[in-house]
C-alpha cells in the first residue's frame, strides 16, 4: 500500500533566500528572453570592438607565407617553429605542437594556447626552454606547458608569440608597447592581440589533419585575458578556458593598470575615464557574456591578487551563469576557484584537459568513464 503524502503548505515568505546584489547586475537588466539578449549582444559586441579600437586594424595580408623554420625532437610530440605574415610588413612566430601519428578520420580538434607575460612564453607552452643566453627568459616550464599536455592527448595546438616579445622583442624590452603605438597610434594593444590570435586560428585551421570546426582557446595570466578577448572577438572559436586572467575594471583597486602610460598599455583611451572615476560599461562581464552560449570555463585563485576583487569575479560568473541558463546552456559554463595563487596546479591542468575533451572531442557528452592521465 503506497503512502499518501498530504498537500504541503506554501513556503513561509521569510524562508526565501535574499537576493545578492552585485556590481554586474547591469548585464541582464531588462533581459528576460533569448531574443532580448540577442539584441543586447549586438550592442555589447559593438562596445567591445570600440574598446579594442578594432576600426584601426589593418586588413590582414592575403598571403600569410607560412614557413617552417625549425623542427624539434620531443618524445611523443611533433613540434615546429613557424613564421607567417600578420601585417604586410610584419611577420609573427608561433609553435605548432601536433599529436604523434596520423590524425583520426574526423581530424584533430585544435586549441590556440596563449602565453602570459614571459618573453619566451610560447616556447614554454610547448615545453621548450627559452632561447639560450636570453636574459629575459623564464625557465620555469613545468605546469605551464599546457600546449604540450593537450597535444599529447590528441589536440593540435598553436602557441603564438605575443607581438612585443621574443622574436619581435622591442629595443626597450619585453612587452614595451611604445613601438607599436608609434606605428599604430589609433589602435590598441588588445586590438592587435585579438587580430594576431585570429591569424593564429587561420594558421591552425589550415593545418593538414585539423578539424577547423573544433578549435578552442586557452591561456594563463595575460594569456587568460587573451583567451577571453580572442573568443569574444572571433566567433569561430568553439570553446574557451582562460586561467588566472587577473582582475576586472570595476573591481580593480588600481584600474589605471589597464591604461598605464608606460610598459604594456592595454587601452590607452581609458586613462582619462579612469582618472575621472567613470565606470566602463564594457567590462569583463560583457566580454565573457559574448562567448555564450559557447562552452566557457574560467579558473582563478582567490589569492592571486586582491581577494575582494577575486570575490567580485566569482559573483561575475554567477551572473554569467544566469545568462547561460537563459540560453538553455547551463552545462556549457563553469568556473573553478582555488587558492594556489598565480599558478596552474595539476588539478587545473586536468580540468582544462577534460573540458576540452568534453566539448571539442565528444560534442559535450559527459565523461563519466574518463581516466585522468597521471
C-alpha positions in Angstrom: 0.0 0.0 0.0 1.6 3.3 -1.1 2.0 6.1 1.3 -0.2 9.2 0.7 1.7 12.4 1.1 -0.7 15.2 2.2 -0.6 18.6 0.5 2.2 20.8 1.8 1.7 24.3 2.9 3.3 27.0 0.8 6.8 28.1 2.0 6.8 30.8 4.6 7.9 34.2 3.0 10.7 34.5 5.4 12.3 31.3 4.1 13.1 32.8 0.7 16.8 33.4 0.4 17.6 37.1 -0.1 18.8 38.3 -3.5 22.5 39.1 -3.8 23.1 42.4 -5.5 26.3 42.7 -7.4 28.2 45.2 -9.5 27.4 43.0 -12.5 23.6 43.2 -12.4 23.5 45.5 -15.4 24.5 42.6 -17.6 20.9 41.2 -17.6 18.9 44.2 -16.6 15.8 44.2 -18.7 16.8 40.8 -20.3 14.1 38.2 -20.0 14.3 36.1 -23.1 16.9 34.9 -25.5 15.7 37.4 -28.1 16.2 40.2 -25.5 19.8 39.0 -25.1 20.4 38.7 -28.9 19.6 42.4 -29.2 21.8 43.4 -26.3 24.6 41.2 -27.5 24.8 43.2 -30.7 25.3 46.4 -28.6 27.8 44.6 -26.3 29.9 43.4 -29.3 29.9 46.9 -30.7 31.2 48.2 -27.3 33.9 45.6 -27.2 35.1 46.4 -30.8 35.2 50.1 -29.9 37.1 49.3 -26.7 39.8 47.5 -28.6 39.8 50.1 -31.4 39.1 47.4 -34.0 38.3 50.0 -36.6 42.0 51.0 -36.7 43.1 47.4 -37.5 44.8 47.0 -40.9 43.5 44.5 -43.4 45.2 41.1 -42.9 47.6 40.1 -45.7 46.2 37.9 -48.3 49.4 35.8 -48.4 50.5 34.6 -45.0 53.6 32.9 -46.5 53.8 30.2 -43.8 57.3 28.8 -43.3 58.5 26.0 -41.1 61.7 27.4 -39.6 62.7 24.6 -37.3 61.5 21.2 -36.0 62.2 19.7 -32.6 62.6 16.1 -31.5 60.4 15.9 -28.4 59.2 12.5 -27.1 55.5 11.9 -28.0 55.2 15.2 -29.9 55.9 16.9 -33.3 56.8 20.5 -32.7 57.5 23.1 -35.4 58.6 26.7 -35.1 56.8 28.6 -37.8 56.6 32.1 -39.1 53.9 33.9 -41.1 52.8 37.3 -42.2 50.4 39.1 -39.9 50.7 42.6 -41.5 52.1 43.4 -44.9 55.4 44.4 -43.3 55.4 42.2 -40.2 55.9 38.5 -39.5 54.8 36.5 -36.5 56.3 33.5 -34.9 54.5 30.5 -33.3 55.0 26.9 -32.2 52.8 24.1 -33.6 52.6 21.0 -31.4 50.9 18.1 -33.1 50.0 14.7 -31.7 52.1 11.7 -32.8 50.9 9.6 -35.7 48.2 10.1 -38.3 45.1 12.2 -37.5 41.8 10.4 -36.9 39.4 10.3 -39.9 37.4 13.2 -38.4 40.6 15.2 -37.9 42.3 16.5 -34.7 40.5 19.2 -32.7 42.7 22.2 -32.2 43.5 24.7 -29.4 45.1 28.1 -29.5 47.4 28.3 -26.5 48.2 31.9 -25.5 51.1 32.6 -23.1 51.5 35.1 -20.3 54.0 37.9 -19.9 57.2 35.9 -20.1 59.5 36.6 -23.0 59.6 33.1 -24.3 56.2 32.0 -23.1 55.2 30.4 -26.5 58.2 28.1 -26.1 57.3 27.4 -22.5 53.7 26.4 -23.7 55.2 23.5 -25.7 57.7 22.5 -23.1 60.8 24.1 -24.6 63.2 26.3 -22.6 63.9 29.9 -23.8 66.5 30.7 -26.4 70.0 30.0 -25.0 71.6 33.1 -23.3 68.5 35.2 -23.4 68.4 37.4 -20.3 64.7 37.8 -20.4 63.8 34.1 -20.5 61.7 32.4 -17.8 63.0 28.9 -17.4 60.0 27.6 -15.4 58.4 25.2 -17.9 56.7 22.6 -15.7 53.0 23.4 -15.1 52.8 25.9 -17.9 53.3 23.5 -20.9 49.6 23.2 -21.5 50.0 23.1 -25.2 52.2 20.0 -24.9 49.7 18.4 -22.5 46.9 18.9 -24.9 48.9 17.7 -27.9 49.9 14.6 -26.1 46.2 13.8 -25.7 45.1 14.3 -29.3 44.8 18.0 -29.9 46.7 20.1 -32.5 47.9 23.3 -30.8 49.4 26.6 -31.8 51.2 28.8 -29.4 51.7 32.3 -31.0 54.3 34.7 -29.6 52.9 38.0 -28.3 53.7 40.8 -30.7 56.1 42.6 -28.4 58.4 39.9 -27.1 60.8 37.0 -28.1 61.4 37.1 -31.9 59.9 40.6 -32.1 61.5 41.9 -28.9 61.3 45.8 -28.8 64.6 47.6 -28.2 63.1 48.9 -24.9 62.5 45.4 -23.6 59.8 42.7 -23.4 56.1 43.9 -23.5 57.0 47.5 -24.2 54.2 48.8 -26.5 55.8 52.1 -27.4 57.0 51.0 -30.8 53.5 49.5 -31.6 51.7 52.8 -30.7 54.2 54.8 -32.8 53.3 52.6 -35.8 49.6 52.3 -35.0 48.6 55.4 -32.8 44.8 54.8 -33.3 44.8 51.1 -32.5 45.1 49.3 -29.1 47.5 46.6 -27.9 44.4 44.4 -27.1 43.1 45.0 -30.6 46.5 43.9 -32.0 46.4 40.9 -29.7 43.0 39.8 -31.0 44.0 40.5 -34.6 47.1 38.2 -34.3 45.2 35.5 -32.4 42.7 35.4 -35.3 45.7 34.8 -37.6 46.8 32.0 -35.3 43.4 30.5 -35.7 43.7 30.7 -39.5 47.1 29.0 -39.4 46.0 26.2 -37.1 42.7 25.6 -39.1 44.7 25.2 -42.3 47.0 22.5 -41.0 46.5 19.1 -42.6 44.6 16.8 -40.3 43.0 19.6 -38.2 39.2 20.0 -38.0 38.6 23.7 -38.3 35.1 23.3 -36.9 36.5 22.2 -33.5 39.0 24.8 -32.3 39.2 26.2 -28.8 41.4 28.6 -26.9 43.2 28.7 -23.6 45.9 30.6 -21.8 47.3 31.7 -18.5 47.7 35.2 -17.0 47.8 37.6 -19.9 47.1 34.6 -22.0 44.0 34.1 -19.9 42.9 37.6 -20.8 43.9 37.0 -24.4 41.7 33.8 -24.4 38.7 35.8 -23.3 39.3 38.5 -25.8 40.0 36.0 -28.6 36.8 34.1 -28.0 34.7 37.3 -27.7 36.3 38.6 -31.0 36.4 35.5 -33.2 33.2 33.5 -33.1 34.8 30.6 -35.0 36.3 29.7 -31.6 34.1 26.9 -30.2 35.4 26.6 -26.6 37.3 28.8 -24.2 39.2 28.1 -20.9 41.0 31.2 -19.6 43.2 30.8 -16.5 44.3 33.5 -13.9 43.2 36.3 -16.1 43.8 39.0 -13.5 41.1 41.5 -12.4 38.2 43.4 -13.9 38.0 47.2 -14.4 35.3 47.8 -11.8 36.8 45.7 -9.1 40.4 46.6 -9.6 41.8 48.8 -6.8 44.1 50.3 -9.3 42.3 50.4 -12.7 45.0 52.6 -14.2 47.0 49.4 -14.7 44.7 48.9 -17.7 45.7 52.2 -19.2 49.1 53.0 -17.7 51.4 55.4 -19.5 54.4 53.1 -19.6 55.4 49.5 -20.4 52.4 47.4 -21.6 49.5 49.8 -22.3 46.2 47.8 -22.9 43.6 50.5 -23.5 45.3 54.0 -23.8 41.9 55.8 -24.4 40.6 54.7 -21.0 43.1 56.6 -18.9 41.2 59.8 -18.7 38.0 58.0 -17.9 39.6 56.1 -15.0 41.1 59.4 -13.7 37.5 60.9 -13.7 36.2 57.9 -11.8 34.0 56.7 -14.6 32.7 53.1 -14.9 33.5 51.3 -18.1 30.3 49.6 -19.4 32.1 47.0 -21.4 33.8 45.3 -18.5 34.7 41.6 -18.3 31.1 40.6 -17.6 30.2 41.7 -21.1 33.3 40.2 -22.7 32.7 36.8 -21.1 29.0 37.0 -22.0 29.9 37.5 -25.6 31.3 33.9 -25.5 27.9 32.5 -24.6 26.4 30.0 -25.5 29.8 28.5 -26.5 31.4 26.5 -23.7 33.3 28.6 -21.2 35.4 27.6 -18.2 37.4 30.1 -16.2 39.7 29.1 -13.4 41.4 31.5 -11.0 42.7 31.8 -7.5 41.2 33.9 -4.7 44.8 34.7 -3.5 46.1 35.5 -7.0 45.7 39.2 -6.4 43.3 41.4 -4.3 40.9 38.9 -2.6 37.9 41.3 -2.7 38.4 41.7 -6.5 38.5 38.0 -6.9 35.3 37.6 -4.9 33.7 40.1 -7.3 34.9 37.9 -10.1 33.2 34.9 -8.5 29.9 36.9 -8.4 30.5 37.9 -12.0 30.4 34.2 -13.0 27.2 33.7 -11.0 25.7 36.5 -13.2 27.2 35.0 -16.4 25.7 31.6 -15.4 22.3 33.2 -15.3 22.8 34.1 -19.0 23.8 30.5 -19.9 20.6 29.4 -18.0 18.5 31.8 -20.0 20.0 30.4 -23.2 19.4 26.8 -22.1 23.2 26.0 -21.9 24.0 25.8 -18.2 26.2 22.8 -18.8 28.4 24.9 -21.1 29.5 27.3 -18.3 31.8 26.6 -15.4 34.3 28.3 -13.1 36.9 26.8 -10.8 38.1 28.9 -7.8 41.2 27.7 -5.9 43.9 29.0 -3.6 47.2 28.3 -5.2 48.0 31.8 -6.4 49.1 32.7 -9.9 49.8 29.1 -10.9 48.4 26.1 -12.8 48.3 23.3 -10.2 47.8 19.8 -11.6 44.1 19.7 -10.9 43.5 22.8 -13.0 45.5 21.2 -15.9 43.4 18.1 -15.7 40.2 20.2 -15.6 41.4 22.1 -18.7 42.1 18.8 -20.5 38.7 17.3 -19.5 36.9 20.5 -20.5 38.5 20.5 -24.0 37.9 16.7 -24.3 34.2 17.1 -23.5 33.4 19.9 -25.8 35.9 19.6 -28.7 36.2 15.8 -28.9 32.9 14.4 -27.6 30.4 17.1 -28.5 29.5 18.0 -24.9 29.0 14.4 -23.7 29.6 13.8 -20.0 32.9 11.9 -19.4 31.9 9.5 -16.7 34.5 7.0 -17.8 37.3 9.5 -18.3 40.6 8.4 -16.7 43.0 11.2 -15.6 46.3 10.8 -17.4 48.5 10.7 -14.4 
